[in-house]
Amino acid sequence: MPTKLESAVGYGTLQVLIPSWERSLRADKSPRTLRTYIDSARIFETFCRDKLGITTVDGITRDTIETWMADQREHGYKSTTRSVRYRAVQQFIRWLIEEGELQTNPMEHTKPPKLDEVPVPIVLDDDLKKLLKTCGGPSFEDRRDEAIIRVFLDCGVRLAECVGLRYSPDPKADSDVDLSQDVLVVTGKGRVTRSIPFGAKTSKALDKYLRLRPRHPQAKSSMLWLAHKGALTASGIEQMIERRCDAAGIERVHPHQFRHTAAHTWLAAGESEGDAMRLFGWKSRTMLDRYGKSAADERARAAHRRAALGDRV
């Protein structure tokens, strides 16, 4: 039986096919990726319908894609946003072809938006110390927040990876935290897992948090980080960091800046780029180069001082 939407707009329209695509993605994509894909497809569908009068898939051409991308640029969207939307619609088009809804690929000869060279700023050590100082109290929130911030700094995890950490005090149960080995097991993009070691201060912060965790009303949750009503969400972590930044009197920091800061610290210490790719979960050098740019000038200046080029003679 067709749904009310399908009866109203007919089969083969973008409005009907986007929900079908969404259903096909649910088993393989994280909620965050799924939302990004579907939101982008709906933005594309609205543009096609309202600006070009296109409602069916057979009306999509190369010119449609390029006109949409030009419109996105003219409306001032950042290159990163335009790139994400382009690649999401690219995946939608591939699905349409696989399902036999499209015979040719209208994106075949199009190019994704060129990303602007805007390095993400790292967080300075002085600001990090001020931020951690706000978590110096004995409360559950203080211990939890310090542990979260140190995991970001020490392990360079993505926000979704941090949110998704599981915990159980039962050694036979699944747990992503191993204090005996000082290792976290995170699930990254594409549901690929990797093990990340952490240092003594992170281990101490996690231990202090886990000693209080059994007394929390939500202690039976399988998720590591707890809030008042259950597991702490991505939005909850972002809001927590904003509150801590305000309390520390520093500029607000986004969780992803911690990842860039960790990558910079690793590379500045002269550690292996290959090891960095494994630890941070990067599959190509493109991501290594992008993260490395966050403080590349600083590392270059430090290398110049070590080389002492002008001091040889």
C-alpha positions as a printed NumPy array, in Angstrom:
array([[  0.   ,   0.   ,   0.   ],
       [  1.426,   3.43 ,  -0.908],
       [  1.717,   6.011,   1.841],
       [ -0.291,   9.24 ,   1.763],
       [  2.806,  11.047,   0.489],
       [  3.323,   8.504,  -2.285],
       [ -0.315,   8.767,  -3.327],
       [ -0.127,  12.56 ,  -3.37 ],
       [  3.079,  13.076,  -5.336],
       [  3.468,   9.786,  -7.203],
       [  6.24 ,   7.232,  -7.493],
       [  9.594,   8.31 ,  -8.945],
       [  9.566,  11.748,  -7.375],
       [ 12.382,  13.019,  -5.186],
       [  9.97 ,  13.531,  -2.286],
       [  9.118,   9.819,  -2.259],
       [ 12.585,   8.473,  -3.021],
       [ 14.435,  10.368,  -0.29 ],
       [ 12.523,   8.565,   2.516],
       [ 13.211,   5.258,   0.729],
       [ 16.918,   6.091,   0.635],
       [ 16.784,   6.981,   4.312],
       [ 15.301,   3.58 ,   5.163],
       [ 18.063,   1.862,   3.193],
       [ 20.762,   3.736,   5.123],
       [ 19.548,   3.109,   8.671],
       [ 21.297,  -0.226,   9.073],
       [ 24.738,   0.981,   8.002],
       [ 25.066,   4.669,   8.913],
       [ 25.416,   6.375,  12.255],
       [ 22.544,   8.71 ,  13.254],
       [ 24.784,  11.732,  12.669],
       [ 25.809,  10.64 ,   9.156],
       [ 22.252,   9.668,   8.331],
       [ 20.983,  13.098,   9.349],
       [ 23.664,  14.817,   7.253],
       [ 22.83 ,  12.75 ,   4.172],
       [ 19.072,  13.19 ,   4.402],
       [ 19.203,  16.894,   5.271],
       [ 21.438,  17.505,   2.234],
       [ 19.153,  15.507,  -0.053],
       [ 16.128,  17.46 ,   1.136],
       [ 17.893,  20.768,   0.569],
       [ 18.684,  19.592,  -2.962],
       [ 15.072,  18.447,  -3.521],
       [ 13.695,  21.799,  -2.348],
       [ 16.021,  23.681,  -4.695],
       [ 15.084,  21.468,  -7.657],
       [ 11.366,  21.86 ,  -6.989],
       [ 11.204,  25.554,  -6.056],
       [ 13.928,  27.008,  -8.279],
       [ 13.972,  24.705, -11.311],
       [ 10.537,  23.078, -11.274],
       [ 12.107,  19.595, -11.162],
       [ 10.261,  16.993,  -9.097],
       [ 11.255,  13.672, -10.698],
       [ 14.651,  12.013, -10.897],
       [ 14.7  ,  11.947, -14.69 ],
       [ 14.782,  15.743, -14.664],
       [ 18.16 ,  15.851, -12.904],
       [ 21.061,  16.653, -15.22 ],
       [ 24.646,  17.79 , -14.879],
       [ 23.395,  21.359, -15.264],
       [ 21.017,  20.797, -12.325],
       [ 23.901,  19.821, -10.05 ],
       [ 26.148,  22.68 , -11.16 ],
       [ 23.334,  25.241, -10.864],
       [ 22.613,  24.015,  -7.333],
       [ 26.266,  24.251,  -6.339],
       [ 26.495,  27.776,  -7.762],
       [ 23.384,  28.741,  -5.808],
       [ 24.911,  27.354,  -2.611],
       [ 28.064,  29.412,  -3.181],
       [ 26.092,  32.587,  -3.958],
       [ 24.174,  32.199,  -0.706],
       [ 27.46 ,  32.289,   1.2  ],
       [ 27.728,  28.705,   2.415],
       [ 31.246,  27.688,   3.427],
       [ 33.182,  25.384,   1.14 ],
       [ 33.1  ,  22.639,   3.786],
       [ 29.301,  22.804,   3.959],
       [ 28.977,  22.793,   0.167],
       [ 31.368,  19.845,  -0.072],
       [ 29.416,  17.808,   2.499],
       [ 26.146,  18.465,   0.684],
       [ 27.643,  17.659,  -2.711],
       [ 28.994,  14.31 ,  -1.504],
       [ 25.733,  13.453,   0.236],
       [ 23.749,  14.023,  -2.964],
       [ 26.421,  12.055,  -4.822],
       [ 25.621,   9.089,  -2.588],
       [ 21.902,   9.62 ,  -3.205],
       [ 22.454,   9.589,  -6.972],
       [ 24.488,   6.374,  -6.707],
       [ 21.651,   4.746,  -4.787],
       [ 19.132,   5.873,  -7.435],
       [ 21.261,   4.198, -10.105],
       [ 21.617,   1.001,  -8.069],
       [ 17.843,   0.907,  -7.594],
       [ 17.211,   1.421, -11.293],
       [ 15.555,   4.803, -10.779],
       [ 18.253,   6.51 , -12.891],
       [ 19.989,   5.125, -15.959],
       [ 22.834,   7.651, -16.184],
       [ 24.827,   9.548, -13.588],
       [ 24.266,  13.337, -13.841],
       [ 27.212,  13.912, -11.461],
       [ 29.716,  11.925, -13.521],
       [ 31.538,  14.949, -14.943],
       [ 30.941,  17.391, -12.089],
       [ 33.563,  18.397,  -9.537],
       [ 33.115,  18.816,  -5.778],
       [ 33.616,  22.313,  -4.34 ],
       [ 37.226,  23.207,  -3.72 ],
       [ 37.829,  23.474,   0.004],
       [ 39.067,  26.803,   1.318],
       [ 42.422,  26.675,   3.103],
       [ 41.202,  27.692,   6.573],
       [ 43.128,  25.786,   9.264],
       [ 41.177,  25.024,  12.419],
       [ 42.783,  26.896,  15.352],
       [ 44.386,  24.754,  18.035],
       [ 43.795,  25.348,  21.736],
       [ 46.764,  26.898,  23.522],
       [ 48.281,  25.182,  26.558],
       [ 47.498,  28.136,  28.859],
       [ 43.828,  27.969,  27.882],
       [ 43.787,  24.207,  28.364],
       [ 45.157,  24.599,  31.88 ],
       [ 42.491,  27.181,  32.7  ],
       [ 39.813,  24.919,  31.26 ],
       [ 40.934,  21.893,  33.281],
       [ 41.203,  24.018,  36.429],
       [ 37.428,  24.588,  36.316],
       [ 37.012,  20.803,  36.735],
       [ 39.092,  20.617,  39.903],
       [ 36.176,  20.104,  42.28 ],
       [ 35.   ,  16.847,  43.895],
       [ 31.551,  16.684,  42.292],
       [ 30.407,  14.024,  39.835],
       [ 30.22 ,  16.628,  37.037],
       [ 33.729,  17.909,  37.808],
       [ 35.256,  14.43 ,  37.609],
       [ 33.246,  13.503,  34.499],
       [ 34.073,  16.72 ,  32.669],
       [ 37.803,  16.515,  33.386],
       [ 37.849,  12.916,  32.141],
       [ 36.02 ,  13.883,  28.938],
       [ 38.334,  16.812,  28.195],
       [ 41.451,  14.718,  28.853],
       [ 40.162,  11.936,  26.58 ],
       [ 39.722,  14.505,  23.814],
       [ 43.214,  15.937,  24.343],
       [ 45.059,  12.689,  24.917],
       [ 43.316,  10.432,  22.401],
       [ 42.246,  12.918,  19.7  ],
       [ 38.851,  11.229,  19.368],
       [ 35.947,  12.572,  17.341],
       [ 32.901,  13.84 ,  19.236],
       [ 30.756,  10.907,  18.062],
       [ 33.5  ,   8.474,  19.125],
       [ 33.633,  10.007,  22.593],
       [ 29.839,   9.922,  22.97 ],
       [ 29.714,   6.29 ,  21.825],
       [ 32.116,   4.914,  24.447],
       [ 30.575,   2.04 ,  26.41 ],
       [ 31.379,   0.942,  29.947],
       [ 30.684,  -1.97 ,  32.252],
       [ 32.368,  -2.793,  35.57 ],
       [ 31.928,  -6.478,  34.711],
       [ 35.212,  -7.709,  33.17 ],
       [ 33.243, -10.249,  31.095],
       [ 30.97 ,  -7.598,  29.541],
       [ 31.725,  -5.329,  26.615],
       [ 33.548,  -2.208,  27.731],
       [ 35.504,   0.341,  25.725],
       [ 37.6  ,   1.433,  28.717],
       [ 40.509,  -0.708,  29.911],
       [ 42.305,   0.907,  32.85 ],
       [ 44.563,  -2.106,  33.296],
       [ 46.08 ,  -1.436,  29.866],
       [ 45.251,   2.304,  29.672],
       [ 43.489,   1.85 ,  26.348],
       [ 40.211,   3.041,  24.826],
       [ 38.429,   1.184,  22.036],
       [ 36.534,   3.639,  19.843],
       [ 34.213,   3.076,  16.915],
       [ 34.946,   5.549,  14.133],
       [ 33.61 ,   6.331,  10.692],
       [ 32.391,   3.322,   8.775],
       [ 31.971,   1.537,  12.127],
       [ 35.703,   0.741,  12.149],
       [ 37.099,   0.18 ,  15.642],
       [ 40.595,   1.108,  16.79 ],
       [ 42.494,   1.015,  20.082],
       [ 43.96 ,   4.233,  21.454],
       [ 46.333,   4.351,  24.428],
       [ 46.163,   7.181,  26.961],
       [ 48.57 ,   8.666,  29.464],
       [ 48.821,   8.776,  33.247],
       [ 46.774,  11.959,  33.782],
       [ 43.929,  10.682,  31.62 ],
       [ 44.057,   7.342,  33.436],
       [ 43.854,   9.117,  36.794],
       [ 40.929,  11.292,  35.636],
       [ 39.025,   8.258,  34.305],
       [ 39.67 ,   6.321,  37.495],
       [ 38.332,   9.172,  39.668],
       [ 35.221,   9.409,  37.49 ],
       [ 34.603,   5.647,  37.456],
       [ 34.852,   5.47 ,  41.254],
       [ 31.907,   7.892,  41.508],
       [ 29.936,   6.456,  38.597],
       [ 28.346,   3.504,  40.521],
       [ 26.579,   6.014,  42.822],
       [ 24.909,   7.824,  39.916],
       [ 21.147,   7.216,  39.424],
       [ 21.842,   6.182,  35.802],
       [ 24.746,   3.867,  36.666],
       [ 23.087,   0.885,  34.939],
       [ 23.474,   2.585,  31.549],
       [ 25.854,   0.844,  29.181],
       [ 27.29 ,   4.184,  28.065],
       [ 30.401,   5.613,  29.723],
       [ 29.356,   9.245,  30.178],
       [ 26.28 ,   9.886,  32.317],
       [ 23.98 ,  12.902,  32.654],
       [ 20.931,  13.536,  34.852],
       [ 18.449,  11.653,  32.65 ],
       [ 20.697,   9.059,  31.036],
       [ 23.687,   8.918,  28.733],
       [ 25.387,  12.208,  27.871],
       [ 24.698,  13.231,  24.26 ],
       [ 26.893,  15.013,  21.722],
       [ 24.935,  18.198,  22.32 ],
       [ 25.405,  17.725,  26.059],
       [ 29.186,  17.495,  25.669],
       [ 29.262,  20.585,  23.454],
       [ 27.234,  22.537,  26.006],
       [ 29.435,  21.302,  28.842],
       [ 32.584,  22.505,  27.089],
       [ 30.974,  25.89 ,  26.404],
       [ 30.105,  26.252,  30.098],
       [ 33.624,  25.296,  31.134],
       [ 35.138,  27.77 ,  28.658],
       [ 32.928,  30.55 ,  30.029],
       [ 33.917,  29.631,  33.584],
       [ 37.602,  29.641,  32.587],
       [ 37.284,  33.03 ,  30.894],
       [ 38.574,  31.761,  27.56 ],
       [ 37.151,  31.813,  24.06 ],
       [ 34.656,  29.02 ,  23.459],
       [ 36.134,  25.834,  22.018],
       [ 34.444,  23.266,  19.809],
       [ 35.261,  19.606,  20.591],
       [ 36.829,  19.142,  17.154],
       [ 39.498,  21.714,  18.048],
       [ 40.79 ,  19.269,  20.651],
       [ 41.319,  16.733,  17.862],
       [ 43.288,  19.263,  15.822],
       [ 45.271,  20.189,  18.932],
       [ 46.114,  16.534,  19.605],
       [ 47.232,  16.049,  15.989],
       [ 49.416,  19.163,  16.152],
       [ 50.97 ,  18.067,  19.448],
       [ 51.755,  14.634,  18.012],
       [ 53.362,  16.017,  14.853],
       [ 55.205,  18.781,  16.729],
       [ 56.82 ,  16.105,  18.885],
       [ 58.246,  14.601,  15.7  ],
       [ 56.213,  11.414,  15.983],
       [ 55.453,   9.139,  13.03 ],
       [ 52.861,  10.277,  10.48 ],
       [ 51.941,   6.632,   9.873],
       [ 51.224,   6.137,  13.572],
       [ 49.177,   9.348,  13.551],
       [ 46.983,   7.98 ,  10.768],
       [ 46.292,   4.81 ,  12.757],
       [ 45.675,   6.542,  16.077],
       [ 43.416,   9.249,  14.659],
       [ 41.568,   6.93 ,  12.308],
       [ 42.56 ,   8.542,   9.005],
       [ 42.478,   6.459,   5.837],
       [ 44.337,   8.888,   3.577],
       [ 47.106,  11.457,   3.755],
       [ 44.571,  14.118,   2.774],
       [ 43.214,  14.151,   6.335],
       [ 46.713,  14.073,   7.8  ],
       [ 47.661,  17.12 ,   5.733],
       [ 44.443,  18.938,   6.62 ],
       [ 44.883,  18.44 ,  10.357],
       [ 48.584,  19.143,  10.139],
       [ 47.899,  22.616,   8.775],
       [ 46.306,  23.765,  12.035],
       [ 49.715,  24.821,  13.397],
       [ 52.086,  23.979,  10.563],
       [ 53.74 ,  27.421,  10.662],
       [ 54.566,  27.01 ,  14.336],
       [ 56.152,  23.61 ,  13.704],
       [ 58.118,  25.031,  10.783],
       [ 59.478,  27.864,  12.938],
       [ 60.492,  25.381,  15.652],
       [ 62.26 ,  23.249,  13.036],
       [ 64.074,  26.333,  11.724],
       [ 65.302,  27.184,  15.215],
       [ 66.606,  23.639,  15.653],
       [ 68.349,  23.721,  12.27 ],
       [ 69.953,  27.129,  13.032],
       [ 70.551,  27.76 ,   9.335],
       [ 72.217,  31.115,   9.811],
       [ 74.375,  30.043,  12.714],
       [ 76.532,  27.657,  10.699],
       [ 79.   ,  30.355,   9.647]])
